Amino acid sequence: MKAGPEAALYAHYAARLRPPPEVTEIPEARGAPAEIRRREGAALLAALPADALAIALDLGGEAPDSLRFAALLGRWEEAGRPLCFLIGGAEGLDPAVTARAEHRISLGAMTWPHFLVRGMLAEQLYRAQAIRANHPYHRAWRP
């Protein structure tokens, strides 16, 4: 990710996570939208560890609130497998990626640029850790 406010947002929350997340970026593909999705999807799938618990960020996925996401994250971590969150590029995720994913979650009905999604996901991962640790960062009485 290029330097800028999106990278700073991600870095701000990623630095708070324990353990810190690892990010694997794939190159942006070129071509028609379907070809871009196919190429980027193949690269995402190739980058996944064989035993990964894959979670696709997808508009059609479940949109949990922060408390539910914290509970899901706890359940996923108990599986003892590496968690891999899959974020599509500008053309979205290829159907092969969503088929491989064991879970699909959405950050809401709006469409977000993938660079913002990375920061938003990092914040929600930090919030989930805070919720599970009873840290006051999350204020359940506020939306």
GUKOLVO-719472 format. One line per 8 residues: number of its first residue (from 1); their letters; for each residue z, y, x of C-alpha. Coordinates in nm, 2 decimals. Each point is the difference from the previous one (the first is absolute). Layout:
NUM> A> Z,Y,X; ...;
! end
This chain:
1> MKAGPEAA> 0.00,0.00,0.00; -0.09,0.34,0.13; 0.28,0.25,0.06; 0.08,0.22,-0.30; 0.23,0.03,-0.29; -0.08,-0.35,-0.14; 0.09,-0.16,0.34; 0.31,0.21,0.03;
9> LYAHYAAR> 0.11,-0.11,-0.35; -0.04,-0.37,0.09; 0.17,0.05,0.34; 0.30,0.18,-0.17; 0.08,-0.30,-0.22; -0.12,-0.28,0.23; 0.25,0.12,0.26; 0.28,-0.05,-0.25;
17> LRPPPEVT> -0.09,-0.36,-0.08; 0.18,-0.30,0.16; -0.18,-0.18,0.14; -0.28,0.26,0.05; -0.32,-0.10,-0.16; -0.31,-0.11,0.19; -0.33,0.14,-0.11; -0.33,-0.17,0.06;
25> EIPEARGA> -0.29,0.23,-0.07; -0.35,-0.13,-0.05; -0.31,0.20,0.07; -0.17,0.18,-0.29; -0.32,-0.19,-0.10; -0.33,0.16,-0.08; -0.25,-0.08,-0.27; -0.01,-0.02,-0.37;
33> PAEIRRRE> 0.33,-0.01,-0.18; -0.01,-0.38,-0.07; -0.09,-0.06,0.36; 0.28,0.23,0.13; 0.25,-0.19,-0.22; -0.12,-0.34,0.12; 0.01,0.10,0.37; 0.33,0.17,-0.01;
41> GAALLAAL> 0.14,-0.29,-0.22; -0.11,-0.25,0.26; 0.16,0.20,0.28; 0.33,0.03,-0.20; 0.00,-0.37,-0.07; -0.07,-0.08,0.36; 0.29,0.22,0.11; 0.25,-0.18,-0.22;
49> PADALAIA> 0.24,-0.26,0.16; -0.07,-0.34,-0.16; 0.35,-0.01,-0.15; 0.01,0.36,-0.12; 0.12,0.09,-0.34; -0.27,0.24,-0.10; 0.06,0.29,-0.24; -0.31,0.20,-0.10;
57> LDLGGEAP> 0.04,0.36,-0.10; -0.23,0.00,-0.30; -0.04,0.22,-0.31; 0.01,-0.31,-0.22; 0.32,-0.13,0.14; 0.36,0.03,-0.13; 0.14,0.35,0.03; 0.37,-0.07,0.06;
65> DSLRFAAL> 0.26,0.28,0.00; 0.19,0.04,0.33; 0.29,-0.22,-0.11; -0.24,-0.28,-0.10; -0.20,0.04,0.33; 0.33,-0.03,0.20; 0.07,-0.32,-0.19; -0.35,-0.14,0.06;
73> LGRWEEAG> 0.02,0.09,0.37; 0.33,-0.18,0.03; -0.15,-0.31,-0.16; -0.31,0.02,0.21; 0.21,0.03,0.32; 0.21,-0.30,-0.10; -0.32,-0.21,0.02; 0.02,0.03,0.38;
81> RPLCFLIG> -0.37,0.08,0.04; -0.15,0.32,0.15; -0.07,0.26,-0.27; -0.34,0.16,0.02; -0.09,0.29,-0.22; -0.37,0.03,-0.04; -0.14,0.35,-0.06; -0.37,0.03,-0.07;
89> GAEGLDPA> -0.23,0.28,0.13; -0.19,0.25,-0.20; -0.19,-0.27,-0.19; 0.31,-0.20,-0.08; 0.08,-0.36,0.06; -0.25,-0.29,-0.01; 0.06,-0.26,-0.27; 0.06,-0.26,0.28;
97> VTARAEHR> 0.29,0.21,0.12; 0.16,0.03,-0.34; -0.05,-0.37,-0.05; 0.18,-0.08,0.32; 0.29,0.23,-0.08; 0.30,-0.17,-0.16; 0.11,0.33,-0.16; -0.18,0.32,-0.11;
105> ISLGAMTW> 0.19,0.32,-0.04; -0.11,0.35,-0.10; 0.15,0.33,0.10; -0.11,0.12,-0.35; -0.31,0.06,-0.20; -0.13,0.28,0.21; -0.24,-0.07,0.29; 0.14,0.09,0.34;
113> PHFLVRGM> -0.17,0.04,0.34; 0.08,-0.30,0.22; 0.16,0.23,0.27; 0.25,0.14,-0.26; 0.07,-0.35,-0.14; 0.12,-0.10,0.35; 0.26,0.28,-0.01; 0.10,-0.06,-0.36;
121> LAEQLYRA> 0.04,-0.38,0.07; 0.22,0.08,0.31; 0.22,0.23,-0.21; 0.04,-0.27,-0.27; 0.08,-0.26,0.26; 0.27,0.23,0.14; 0.12,0.07,-0.35; 0.02,-0.37,-0.08;
129> QAIRANHP> 0.21,-0.06,0.32; 0.23,0.29,-0.10; 0.04,-0.14,-0.35; 0.08,-0.35,0.13; 0.26,0.15,0.25; 0.16,0.22,-0.27; -0.10,0.31,0.20; 0.00,0.32,-0.20;
137> YHRAWRP> -0.37,0.09,0.09; -0.11,-0.14,-0.34; 0.14,0.18,-0.30; -0.05,-0.23,-0.29; 0.07,0.27,-0.26; -0.31,0.19,0.11; -0.36,-0.10,-0.06;
! end
